[in-house]
């Protein structure tokens, strides 16, 4: 019969590995966020509208069919409210 403490030790080691990986990824995410803020700040200083840039990035991530559907719905809704 296996020793219950051995299972806990292995589980604890595995948990520590997961935690370490998560912490490393969180640090990387923090650094990437800082880099993104810096790029947007540079773009703003160069005269670009960062809100529009964020929208462009969001739209470019979308599947073409989803984007076309969203644009179509937006047009329908604007027509419905008289814009």
PyMOL Python script that loads the backbone (N, CA, C, O; Angstrom):
from pymol import cmd

cmd.read_pdbstr("""\
ATOM      1  N   UNK A   1       0.848  -1.182   0.000  1.00  0.00           N
ATOM      2  CA  UNK A   1       0.000   0.000   0.000  1.00  0.00           C
ATOM      3  C   UNK A   1       0.893   1.245   0.000  1.00  0.00           C
ATOM      4  O   UNK A   1       1.817   1.335   0.809  1.00  0.00           O
ATOM      5  N   UNK A   2       0.627   2.224  -0.913  1.00  0.00           N
ATOM      6  CA  UNK A   2       1.485   3.399  -0.997  1.00  0.00           C
ATOM      7  C   UNK A   2       1.372   4.274   0.246  1.00  0.00           C
ATOM      8  O   UNK A   2       0.334   4.335   0.906  1.00  0.00           O
ATOM      9  N   UNK A   3       2.447   4.927   0.530  1.00  0.00           N
ATOM     10  CA  UNK A   3       2.522   5.835   1.673  1.00  0.00           C
ATOM     11  C   UNK A   3       1.771   7.124   1.332  1.00  0.00           C
ATOM     12  O   UNK A   3       2.077   7.750   0.317  1.00  0.00           O
ATOM     13  N   UNK A   4       0.805   7.536   2.143  1.00  0.00           N
ATOM     14  CA  UNK A   4       0.015   8.748   1.928  1.00  0.00           C
ATOM     15  C   UNK A   4       0.854  10.010   1.951  1.00  0.00           C
ATOM     16  O   UNK A   4       0.553  10.974   1.246  1.00  0.00           O
ATOM     17  N   UNK A   5       1.923  10.010   2.770  1.00  0.00           N
ATOM     18  CA  UNK A   5       2.806  11.176   2.851  1.00  0.00           C
ATOM     19  C   UNK A   5       3.571  11.375   1.550  1.00  0.00           C
ATOM     20  O   UNK A   5       3.820  12.510   1.143  1.00  0.00           O
ATOM     21  N   UNK A   6       3.944  10.285   0.899  1.00  0.00           N
ATOM     22  CA  UNK A   6       4.664  10.373  -0.372  1.00  0.00           C
ATOM     23  C   UNK A   6       3.771  11.052  -1.413  1.00  0.00           C
ATOM     24  O   UNK A   6       4.247  11.881  -2.189  1.00  0.00           O
ATOM     25  N   UNK A   7       2.487  10.708  -1.434  1.00  0.00           N
ATOM     26  CA  UNK A   7       1.549  11.329  -2.365  1.00  0.00           C
ATOM     27  C   UNK A   7       1.421  12.828  -2.093  1.00  0.00           C
ATOM     28  O   UNK A   7       1.368  13.630  -3.025  1.00  0.00           O
ATOM     29  N   UNK A   8       1.372  13.200  -0.815  1.00  0.00           N
ATOM     30  CA  UNK A   8       1.258  14.609  -0.443  1.00  0.00           C
ATOM     31  C   UNK A   8       2.514  15.369  -0.839  1.00  0.00           C
ATOM     32  O   UNK A   8       2.430  16.517  -1.276  1.00  0.00           O
ATOM     33  N   UNK A   9       3.682  14.739  -0.690  1.00  0.00           N
ATOM     34  CA  UNK A   9       4.942  15.382  -1.051  1.00  0.00           C
ATOM     35  C   UNK A   9       4.989  15.627  -2.555  1.00  0.00           C
ATOM     36  O   UNK A   9       5.357  16.712  -3.005  1.00  0.00           O
ATOM     37  N   UNK A  10       4.618  14.624  -3.316  1.00  0.00           N
ATOM     38  CA  UNK A  10       4.603  14.780  -4.766  1.00  0.00           C
ATOM     39  C   UNK A  10       3.592  15.854  -5.153  1.00  0.00           C
ATOM     40  O   UNK A  10       3.891  16.696  -5.999  1.00  0.00           O
ATOM     41  N   UNK A  11       2.425  15.842  -4.566  1.00  0.00           N
ATOM     42  CA  UNK A  11       1.405  16.842  -4.858  1.00  0.00           C
ATOM     43  C   UNK A  11       1.892  18.239  -4.489  1.00  0.00           C
ATOM     44  O   UNK A  11       1.655  19.191  -5.231  1.00  0.00           O
ATOM     45  N   UNK A  12       2.564  18.369  -3.361  1.00  0.00           N
ATOM     46  CA  UNK A  12       3.077  19.662  -2.921  1.00  0.00           C
ATOM     47  C   UNK A  12       4.129  20.164  -3.907  1.00  0.00           C
ATOM     48  O   UNK A  12       4.151  21.347  -4.246  1.00  0.00           O
ATOM     49  N   UNK A  13       4.988  19.279  -4.360  1.00  0.00           N
ATOM     50  CA  UNK A  13       6.023  19.675  -5.322  1.00  0.00           C
ATOM     51  C   UNK A  13       5.381  20.115  -6.636  1.00  0.00           C
ATOM     52  O   UNK A  13       5.778  21.120  -7.226  1.00  0.00           O
ATOM     53  N   UNK A  14       4.408  19.367  -7.077  1.00  0.00           N
ATOM     54  CA  UNK A  14       3.716  19.701  -8.327  1.00  0.00           C
ATOM     55  C   UNK A  14       2.994  21.038  -8.192  1.00  0.00           C
ATOM     56  O   UNK A  14       3.014  21.858  -9.110  1.00  0.00           O
ATOM     57  N   UNK A  15       2.350  21.254  -7.031  1.00  0.00           N
ATOM     58  CA  UNK A  15       1.669  22.517  -6.781  1.00  0.00           C
ATOM     59  C   UNK A  15       2.662  23.680  -6.816  1.00  0.00           C
ATOM     60  O   UNK A  15       2.373  24.724  -7.401  1.00  0.00           O
ATOM     61  N   UNK A  16       3.821  23.504  -6.196  1.00  0.00           N
ATOM     62  CA  UNK A  16       4.838  24.558  -6.197  1.00  0.00           C
ATOM     63  C   UNK A  16       5.281  24.875  -7.618  1.00  0.00           C
ATOM     64  O   UNK A  16       5.521  26.036  -7.947  1.00  0.00           O
ATOM     65  N   UNK A  17       5.393  23.857  -8.463  1.00  0.00           N
ATOM     66  CA  UNK A  17       5.779  24.071  -9.858  1.00  0.00           C
ATOM     67  C   UNK A  17       4.717  24.900 -10.596  1.00  0.00           C
ATOM     68  O   UNK A  17       5.034  25.830 -11.337  1.00  0.00           O
ATOM     69  N   UNK A  18       3.446  24.531 -10.370  1.00  0.00           N
ATOM     70  CA  UNK A  18       2.371  25.301 -11.001  1.00  0.00           C
ATOM     71  C   UNK A  18       2.383  26.751 -10.535  1.00  0.00           C
ATOM     72  O   UNK A  18       2.258  27.672 -11.342  1.00  0.00           O
ATOM     73  N   UNK A  19       2.534  26.946  -9.234  1.00  0.00           N
ATOM     74  CA  UNK A  19       2.551  28.303  -8.670  1.00  0.00           C
ATOM     75  C   UNK A  19       3.709  29.097  -9.254  1.00  0.00           C
ATOM     76  O   UNK A  19       3.539  30.259  -9.622  1.00  0.00           O
ATOM     77  N   UNK A  20       4.882  28.486  -9.342  1.00  0.00           N
ATOM     78  CA  UNK A  20       6.052  29.172  -9.898  1.00  0.00           C
ATOM     79  C   UNK A  20       5.816  29.569 -11.356  1.00  0.00           C
ATOM     80  O   UNK A  20       6.184  30.669 -11.769  1.00  0.00           O
ATOM     81  N   UNK A  21       5.210  28.686 -12.123  1.00  0.00           N
ATOM     82  CA  UNK A  21       4.920  29.002 -13.526  1.00  0.00           C
ATOM     83  C   UNK A  21       3.911  30.133 -13.636  1.00  0.00           C
ATOM     84  O   UNK A  21       4.059  31.028 -14.468  1.00  0.00           O
ATOM     85  N   UNK A  22       2.891  30.092 -12.798  1.00  0.00           N
ATOM     86  CA  UNK A  22       1.876  31.147 -12.805  1.00  0.00           C
ATOM     87  C   UNK A  22       2.502  32.487 -12.443  1.00  0.00           C
ATOM     88  O   UNK A  22       2.230  33.497 -13.091  1.00  0.00           O
ATOM     89  N   UNK A  23       3.340  32.501 -11.411  1.00  0.00           N
ATOM     90  CA  UNK A  23       3.995  33.742 -10.990  1.00  0.00           C
ATOM     91  C   UNK A  23       4.882  34.297 -12.103  1.00  0.00           C
ATOM     92  O   UNK A  23       4.920  35.506 -12.329  1.00  0.00           O
ATOM     93  N   UNK A  24       5.592  33.411 -12.792  1.00  0.00           N
ATOM     94  CA  UNK A  24       6.450  33.845 -13.893  1.00  0.00           C
ATOM     95  C   UNK A  24       5.607  34.454 -15.014  1.00  0.00           C
ATOM     96  O   UNK A  24       5.955  35.499 -15.563  1.00  0.00           O
ATOM     97  N   UNK A  25       4.504  33.798 -15.346  1.00  0.00           N
ATOM     98  CA  UNK A  25       3.624  34.315 -16.389  1.00  0.00           C
ATOM     99  C   UNK A  25       2.982  35.643 -15.985  1.00  0.00           C
ATOM    100  O   UNK A  25       2.820  36.533 -16.819  1.00  0.00           O
ATOM    101  N   UNK A  26       2.616  35.779 -14.709  1.00  0.00           N
ATOM    102  CA  UNK A  26       2.056  37.045 -14.219  1.00  0.00           C
ATOM    103  C   UNK A  26       3.077  38.173 -14.366  1.00  0.00           C
ATOM    104  O   UNK A  26       2.723  39.288 -14.752  1.00  0.00           O
ATOM    105  N   UNK A  27       4.343  37.884 -14.059  1.00  0.00           N
ATOM    106  CA  UNK A  27       5.397  38.888 -14.236  1.00  0.00           C
ATOM    107  C   UNK A  27       5.540  39.273 -15.705  1.00  0.00           C
ATOM    108  O   UNK A  27       5.671  40.450 -16.038  1.00  0.00           O
ATOM    109  N   UNK A  28       5.513  38.267 -16.580  1.00  0.00           N
ATOM    110  CA  UNK A  28       5.618  38.527 -18.013  1.00  0.00           C
ATOM    111  C   UNK A  28       4.434  39.361 -18.490  1.00  0.00           C
ATOM    112  O   UNK A  28       4.596  40.278 -19.296  1.00  0.00           O
ATOM    113  N   UNK A  29       3.237  39.038 -17.985  1.00  0.00           N
ATOM    114  CA  UNK A  29       2.037  39.776 -18.357  1.00  0.00           C
ATOM    115  C   UNK A  29       2.157  41.236 -17.913  1.00  0.00           C
ATOM    116  O   UNK A  29       1.785  42.149 -18.650  1.00  0.00           O
ATOM    117  N   UNK A  30       2.679  41.445 -16.706  1.00  0.00           N
ATOM    118  CA  UNK A  30       2.859  42.804 -16.193  1.00  0.00           C
ATOM    119  C   UNK A  30       3.828  43.578 -17.091  1.00  0.00           C
ATOM    120  O   UNK A  30       3.590  44.742 -17.415  1.00  0.00           O
ATOM    121  N   UNK A  31       4.911  42.926 -17.484  1.00  0.00           N
ATOM    122  CA  UNK A  31       5.888  43.579 -18.357  1.00  0.00           C
ATOM    123  C   UNK A  31       5.296  43.885 -19.734  1.00  0.00           C
ATOM    124  O   UNK A  31       5.539  44.951 -20.300  1.00  0.00           O
ATOM    125  N   UNK A  32       4.519  42.941 -20.265  1.00  0.00           N
ATOM    126  CA  UNK A  32       3.875  43.177 -21.561  1.00  0.00           C
ATOM    127  C   UNK A  32       2.879  44.325 -21.480  1.00  0.00           C
ATOM    128  O   UNK A  32       2.795  45.138 -22.401  1.00  0.00           O
ATOM    129  N   UNK A  33       2.138  44.397 -20.406  1.00  0.00           N
ATOM    130  CA  UNK A  33       1.179  45.495 -20.222  1.00  0.00           C
ATOM    131  C   UNK A  33       1.904  46.836 -20.187  1.00  0.00           C
ATOM    132  O   UNK A  33       1.443  47.815 -20.773  1.00  0.00           O
ATOM    133  N   UNK A  34       3.026  46.872 -19.504  1.00  0.00           N
ATOM    134  CA  UNK A  34       3.816  48.107 -19.438  1.00  0.00           C
ATOM    135  C   UNK A  34       4.332  48.468 -20.839  1.00  0.00           C
ATOM    136  O   UNK A  34       4.333  49.638 -21.222  1.00  0.00           O
ATOM    137  N   UNK A  35       4.763  47.468 -21.585  1.00  0.00           N
ATOM    138  CA  UNK A  35       5.245  47.716 -22.948  1.00  0.00           C
ATOM    139  C   UNK A  35       4.120  48.251 -23.833  1.00  0.00           C
ATOM    140  O   UNK A  35       4.331  49.176 -24.617  1.00  0.00           O
ATOM    141  N   UNK A  36       2.926  47.671 -23.706  1.00  0.00           N
ATOM    142  CA  UNK A  36       1.779  48.137 -24.490  1.00  0.00           C
ATOM    143  C   UNK A  36       1.427  49.578 -24.147  1.00  0.00           C
ATOM    144  O   UNK A  36       1.165  50.387 -25.038  1.00  0.00           O
ATOM    145  N   UNK A  37       1.422  49.897 -22.861  1.00  0.00           N
ATOM    146  CA  UNK A  37       1.134  51.274 -22.447  1.00  0.00           C
ATOM    147  C   UNK A  37       2.149  52.243 -23.057  1.00  0.00           C
ATOM    148  O   UNK A  37       1.797  53.340 -23.490  1.00  0.00           O
ATOM    149  N   UNK A  38       3.398  51.820 -23.083  1.00  0.00           N
ATOM    150  CA  UNK A  38       4.457  52.662 -23.644  1.00  0.00           C
ATOM    151  C   UNK A  38       4.241  52.903 -25.143  1.00  0.00           C
ATOM    152  O   UNK A  38       4.400  54.025 -25.624  1.00  0.00           O
ATOM    153  N   UNK A  39       3.879  51.847 -25.872  1.00  0.00           N
ATOM    154  CA  UNK A  39       3.635  51.991 -27.312  1.00  0.00           C
ATOM    155  C   UNK A  39       2.441  52.906 -27.559  1.00  0.00           C
ATOM    156  O   UNK A  39       2.501  53.782 -28.423  1.00  0.00           O
ATOM    157  N   UNK A  40       1.356  52.711 -26.808  1.00  0.00           N
ATOM    158  CA  UNK A  40       0.196  53.593 -26.965  1.00  0.00           C
ATOM    159  C   UNK A  40       0.554  55.036 -26.614  1.00  0.00           C
ATOM    160  O   UNK A  40       0.073  55.969 -27.257  1.00  0.00           O
ATOM    161  N   UNK A  41       1.381  55.219 -25.615  1.00  0.00           N
ATOM    162  CA  UNK A  41       1.811  56.560 -25.231  1.00  0.00           C
ATOM    163  C   UNK A  41       2.630  57.209 -26.349  1.00  0.00           C
ATOM    164  O   UNK A  41       2.456  58.390 -26.649  1.00  0.00           O
ATOM    165  N   UNK A  42       3.516  56.434 -26.957  1.00  0.00           N
ATOM    166  CA  UNK A  42       4.311  56.943 -28.081  1.00  0.00           C
ATOM    167  C   UNK A  42       3.411  57.317 -29.246  1.00  0.00           C
ATOM    168  O   UNK A  42       3.603  58.352 -29.886  1.00  0.00           O
ATOM    169  N   UNK A  43       2.426  56.467 -29.518  1.00  0.00           N
ATOM    170  CA  UNK A  43       1.495  56.732 -30.616  1.00  0.00           C
ATOM    171  C   UNK A  43       0.699  58.003 -30.339  1.00  0.00           C
ATOM    172  O   UNK A  43       0.483  58.811 -31.242  1.00  0.00           O
ATOM    173  N   UNK A  44       0.262  58.180 -29.093  1.00  0.00           N
ATOM    174  CA  UNK A  44      -0.488  59.379 -28.715  1.00  0.00           C
ATOM    175  C   UNK A  44       0.381  60.618 -28.896  1.00  0.00           C
ATOM    176  O   UNK A  44      -0.082  61.640 -29.403  1.00  0.00           O
ATOM    177  N   UNK A  45       1.641  60.524 -28.481  1.00  0.00           N
ATOM    178  CA  UNK A  45       2.574  61.639 -28.643  1.00  0.00           C
ATOM    179  C   UNK A  45       2.798  61.978 -30.113  1.00  0.00           C
ATOM    180  O   UNK A  45       3.084  63.124 -30.459  1.00  0.00           O
ATOM    181  N   UNK A  46       2.664  60.964 -30.978  1.00  0.00           N
ATOM    182  CA  UNK A  46       2.831  61.175 -32.417  1.00  0.00           C
ATOM    183  C   UNK A  46       1.549  61.690 -33.066  1.00  0.00           C
ATOM    184  O   UNK A  46       1.508  61.911 -34.277  1.00  0.00           O
ATOM    185  N   UNK A  47       0.491  61.881 -32.253  1.00  0.00           N
ATOM    186  CA  UNK A  47      -0.738  62.467 -32.754  1.00  0.00           C
ATOM    187  C   UNK A  47      -1.839  61.480 -33.124  1.00  0.00           C
ATOM    188  O   UNK A  47      -2.858  61.881 -33.685  1.00  0.00           O
ATOM    189  N   UNK A  48      -1.653  60.200 -32.821  1.00  0.00           N
ATOM    190  CA  UNK A  48      -2.674  59.204 -33.135  1.00  0.00           C
ATOM    191  C   UNK A  48      -3.688  59.098 -32.001  1.00  0.00           C
ATOM    192  O   UNK A  48      -3.354  59.289 -30.831  1.00  0.00           O
ATOM    193  N   UNK A  49      -4.922  58.794 -32.361  1.00  0.00           N
ATOM    194  CA  UNK A  49      -5.998  58.609 -31.397  1.00  0.00           C
ATOM    195  C   UNK A  49      -5.920  57.170 -30.885  1.00  0.00           C
ATOM    196  O   UNK A  49      -6.204  56.228 -31.625  1.00  0.00           O
ATOM    197  N   UNK A  50      -5.539  57.002 -29.629  1.00  0.00           N
ATOM    198  CA  UNK A  50      -5.309  55.658 -29.100  1.00  0.00           C
ATOM    199  C   UNK A  50      -6.598  54.873 -28.898  1.00  0.00           C
ATOM    200  O   UNK A  50      -6.585  53.642 -28.946  1.00  0.00           O
ATOM    201  N   UNK A  51      -7.715  55.571 -28.673  1.00  0.00           N
ATOM    202  CA  UNK A  51      -8.997  54.856 -28.559  1.00  0.00           C
ATOM    203  C   UNK A  51      -9.322  54.173 -29.884  1.00  0.00           C
ATOM    204  O   UNK A  51      -9.761  53.023 -29.906  1.00  0.00           O
ATOM    205  N   UNK A  52      -9.107  54.876 -30.972  1.00  0.00           N
ATOM    206  CA  UNK A  52      -9.362  54.311 -32.296  1.00  0.00           C
ATOM    207  C   UNK A  52      -8.372  53.189 -32.578  1.00  0.00           C
ATOM    208  O   UNK A  52      -8.740  52.164 -33.153  1.00  0.00           O
ATOM    209  N   UNK A  53      -7.133  53.373 -32.182  1.00  0.00           N
ATOM    210  CA  UNK A  53      -6.129  52.320 -32.380  1.00  0.00           C
ATOM    211  C   UNK A  53      -6.536  51.044 -31.648  1.00  0.00           C
ATOM    212  O   UNK A  53      -6.388  49.943 -32.179  1.00  0.00           O
ATOM    213  N   UNK A  54      -7.047  51.196 -30.430  1.00  0.00           N
ATOM    214  CA  UNK A  54      -7.498  50.025 -29.671  1.00  0.00           C
ATOM    215  C   UNK A  54      -8.660  49.327 -30.377  1.00  0.00           C
ATOM    216  O   UNK A  54      -8.738  48.099 -30.393  1.00  0.00           O
ATOM    217  N   UNK A  55      -9.552  50.112 -30.956  1.00  0.00           N
ATOM    218  CA  UNK A  55     -10.666  49.533 -31.707  1.00  0.00           C
ATOM    219  C   UNK A  55     -10.156  48.776 -32.931  1.00  0.00           C
ATOM    220  O   UNK A  55     -10.651  47.694 -33.247  1.00  0.00           O
ATOM    221  N   UNK A  56      -9.169  49.346 -33.618  1.00  0.00           N
ATOM    222  CA  UNK A  56      -8.594  48.693 -34.792  1.00  0.00           C
ATOM    223  C   UNK A  56      -7.978  47.353 -34.392  1.00  0.00           C
ATOM    224  O   UNK A  56      -8.174  46.347 -35.073  1.00  0.00           O
ATOM    225  N   UNK A  57      -7.245  47.344 -33.304  1.00  0.00           N
ATOM    226  CA  UNK A  57      -6.619  46.103 -32.829  1.00  0.00           C
ATOM    227  C   UNK A  57      -7.696  45.072 -32.503  1.00  0.00           C
ATOM    228  O   UNK A  57      -7.569  43.900 -32.859  1.00  0.00           O
ATOM    229  N   UNK A  58      -8.747  45.509 -31.831  1.00  0.00           N
ATOM    230  CA  UNK A  58      -9.842  44.608 -31.467  1.00  0.00           C
ATOM    231  C   UNK A  58     -10.515  44.031 -32.711  1.00  0.00           C
ATOM    232  O   UNK A  58     -10.783  42.832 -32.785  1.00  0.00           O
ATOM    233  N   UNK A  59     -10.781  44.892 -33.679  1.00  0.00           N
ATOM    234  CA  UNK A  59     -11.444  44.454 -34.902  1.00  0.00           C
ATOM    235  C   UNK A  59     -10.561  43.494 -35.689  1.00  0.00           C
ATOM    236  O   UNK A  59     -11.055  42.511 -36.243  1.00  0.00           O
ATOM    237  N   UNK A  60      -9.267  43.767 -35.744  1.00  0.00           N
ATOM    238  CA  UNK A  60      -8.359  42.903 -36.499  1.00  0.00           C
ATOM    239  C   UNK A  60      -8.229  41.513 -35.889  1.00  0.00           C
ATOM    240  O   UNK A  60      -7.871  40.561 -36.583  1.00  0.00           O
ATOM    241  N   UNK A  61      -8.516  41.391 -34.604  1.00  0.00           N
ATOM    242  CA  UNK A  61      -8.476  40.089 -33.939  1.00  0.00           C
ATOM    243  C   UNK A  61      -9.675  39.226 -34.316  1.00  0.00           C
ATOM    244  O   UNK A  61      -9.632  38.000 -34.219  1.00  0.00           O
ATOM    245  N   UNK A  62     -10.749  39.894 -34.750  1.00  0.00           N
ATOM    246  CA  UNK A  62     -11.999  39.195 -35.019  1.00  0.00           C
ATOM    247  C   UNK A  62     -11.933  38.405 -36.318  1.00  0.00           C
ATOM    248  O   UNK A  62     -11.225  38.771 -37.257  1.00  0.00           O
ATOM    249  N   UNK A  63     -12.690  37.309 -36.348  1.00  0.00           N
ATOM    250  CA  UNK A  63     -12.889  36.550 -37.571  1.00  0.00           C
ATOM    251  C   UNK A  63     -13.636  37.439 -38.564  1.00  0.00           C
ATOM    252  O   UNK A  63     -14.490  38.230 -38.164  1.00  0.00           O
ATOM    253  N   UNK A  64     -13.320  37.314 -39.858  1.00  0.00           N
ATOM    254  CA  UNK A  64     -13.930  38.190 -40.863  1.00  0.00           C
ATOM    255  C   UNK A  64     -15.450  38.085 -40.860  1.00  0.00           C
ATOM    256  O   UNK A  64     -16.134  39.104 -40.952  1.00  0.00           O
ATOM    257  N   UNK A  65     -15.987  36.881 -40.758  1.00  0.00           N
ATOM    258  CA  UNK A  65     -17.441  36.699 -40.759  1.00  0.00           C
ATOM    259  C   UNK A  65     -18.071  37.361 -39.530  1.00  0.00           C
ATOM    260  O   UNK A  65     -19.122  37.992 -39.637  1.00  0.00           O
ATOM    261  N   UNK A  66     -17.439  37.220 -38.375  1.00  0.00           N
ATOM    262  CA  UNK A  66     -17.955  37.856 -37.154  1.00  0.00           C
ATOM    263  C   UNK A  66     -17.919  39.374 -37.280  1.00  0.00           C
ATOM    264  O   UNK A  66     -18.843  40.068 -36.854  1.00  0.00           O
ATOM    265  N   UNK A  67     -16.851  39.870 -37.863  1.00  0.00           N
ATOM    266  CA  UNK A  67     -16.715  41.316 -38.030  1.00  0.00           C
ATOM    267  C   UNK A  67     -17.791  41.848 -38.972  1.00  0.00           C
ATOM    268  O   UNK A  67     -18.404  42.880 -38.700  1.00  0.00           O
ATOM    269  N   UNK A  68     -18.021  41.139 -40.084  1.00  0.00           N
ATOM    270  CA  UNK A  68     -19.049  41.568 -41.028  1.00  0.00           C
ATOM    271  C   UNK A  68     -20.433  41.520 -40.393  1.00  0.00           C
ATOM    272  O   UNK A  68     -21.255  42.407 -40.622  1.00  0.00           O
ATOM    273  N   UNK A  69     -20.694  40.480 -39.591  1.00  0.00           N
ATOM    274  CA  UNK A  69     -21.982  40.379 -38.908  1.00  0.00           C
ATOM    275  C   UNK A  69     -22.159  41.538 -37.933  1.00  0.00           C
ATOM    276  O   UNK A  69     -23.231  42.139 -37.867  1.00  0.00           O
ATOM    277  N   UNK A  70     -21.119  41.847 -37.184  1.00  0.00           N
ATOM    278  CA  UNK A  70     -21.193  42.937 -36.215  1.00  0.00           C
ATOM    279  C   UNK A  70     -21.421  44.276 -36.928  1.00  0.00           C
ATOM    280  O   UNK A  70     -22.224  45.092 -36.476  1.00  0.00           O
ATOM    281  N   UNK A  71     -20.719  44.497 -38.032  1.00  0.00           N
ATOM    282  CA  UNK A  71     -20.888  45.736 -38.784  1.00  0.00           C
ATOM    283  C   UNK A  71     -22.310  45.841 -39.337  1.00  0.00           C
ATOM    284  O   UNK A  71     -22.907  46.917 -39.323  1.00  0.00           O
ATOM    285  N   UNK A  72     -22.843  44.730 -39.818  1.00  0.00           N
ATOM    286  CA  UNK A  72     -24.202  44.712 -40.344  1.00  0.00           C
ATOM    287  C   UNK A  72     -25.219  45.033 -39.254  1.00  0.00           C
ATOM    288  O   UNK A  72     -26.130  45.835 -39.460  1.00  0.00           O
ATOM    289  N   UNK A  73     -25.058  44.408 -38.102  1.00  0.00           N
ATOM    290  CA  UNK A  73     -25.963  44.677 -36.981  1.00  0.00           C
ATOM    291  C   UNK A  73     -25.863  46.118 -36.513  1.00  0.00           C
ATOM    292  O   UNK A  73     -26.872  46.744 -36.185  1.00  0.00           O
ATOM    293  N   UNK A  74     -24.658  46.638 -36.484  1.00  0.00           N
ATOM    294  CA  UNK A  74     -24.470  48.032 -36.083  1.00  0.00           C
ATOM    295  C   UNK A  74     -25.220  48.953 -37.033  1.00  0.00           C
ATOM    296  O   UNK A  74     -25.877  49.898 -36.596  1.00  0.00           O
ATOM    297  N   UNK A  75     -25.125  48.682 -38.328  1.00  0.00           N
ATOM    298  CA  UNK A  75     -25.824  49.479 -39.322  1.00  0.00           C
ATOM    299  C   UNK A  75     -27.340  49.392 -39.133  1.00  0.00           C
ATOM    300  O   UNK A  75     -28.036  50.405 -39.200  1.00  0.00           O
ATOM    301  N   UNK A  76     -27.850  48.178 -38.895  1.00  0.00           N
ATOM    302  CA  UNK A  76     -29.282  47.970 -38.669  1.00  0.00           C
ATOM    303  C   UNK A  76     -29.742  48.743 -37.441  1.00  0.00           C
ATOM    304  O   UNK A  76     -30.773  49.415 -37.476  1.00  0.00           O
ATOM    305  N   UNK A  77     -28.978  48.649 -36.358  1.00  0.00           N
ATOM    306  CA  UNK A  77     -29.352  49.335 -35.116  1.00  0.00           C
ATOM    307  C   UNK A  77     -29.332  50.849 -35.304  1.00  0.00           C
ATOM    308  O   UNK A  77     -30.236  51.542 -34.837  1.00  0.00           O
ATOM    309  N   UNK A  78     -28.302  51.370 -35.987  1.00  0.00           N
ATOM    310  CA  UNK A  78     -28.238  52.814 -36.212  1.00  0.00           C
ATOM    311  C   UNK A  78     -29.412  53.284 -37.059  1.00  0.00           C
ATOM    312  O   UNK A  78     -30.005  54.329 -36.789  1.00  0.00           O
ATOM    313  N   UNK A  79     -29.743  52.506 -38.084  1.00  0.00           N
ATOM    314  CA  UNK A  79     -30.912  52.845 -38.897  1.00  0.00           C
ATOM    315  C   UNK A  79     -32.189  52.854 -38.060  1.00  0.00           C
ATOM    316  O   UNK A  79     -33.046  53.721 -38.227  1.00  0.00           O
ATOM    317  N   UNK A  80     -32.304  51.884 -37.162  1.00  0.00           N
ATOM    318  CA  UNK A  80     -33.503  51.761 -36.330  1.00  0.00           C
ATOM    319  C   UNK A  80     -33.689  52.944 -35.401  1.00  0.00           C
ATOM    320  O   UNK A  80     -34.820  53.314 -35.087  1.00  0.00           O
ATOM    321  N   UNK A  81     -32.593  53.543 -34.957  1.00  0.00           N
ATOM    322  CA  UNK A  81     -32.703  54.689 -34.045  1.00  0.00           C
ATOM    323  C   UNK A  81     -32.604  56.019 -34.785  1.00  0.00           C
ATOM    324  O   UNK A  81     -32.592  57.084 -34.168  1.00  0.00           O
ATOM    325  N   UNK A  82     -32.534  55.945 -36.124  1.00  0.00           N
ATOM    326  CA  UNK A  82     -32.576  57.162 -36.926  1.00  0.00           C
ATOM    327  C   UNK A  82     -31.242  57.852 -37.134  1.00  0.00           C
ATOM    328  O   UNK A  82     -31.212  59.047 -37.431  1.00  0.00           O
ATOM    329  N   UNK A  83     -30.154  57.142 -36.989  1.00  0.00           N
ATOM    330  CA  UNK A  83     -28.832  57.765 -37.245  1.00  0.00           C
ATOM    331  C   UNK A  83     -28.324  57.377 -38.605  1.00  0.00           C
ATOM    332  O   UNK A  83     -27.237  57.797 -39.002  1.00  0.00           O
TER     333      UNK A  83
END
""", "prot")
cmd.dss("prot")
cmd.show_as("cartoon", "prot")
cmd.util.cbc("prot")
cmd.orient("prot")
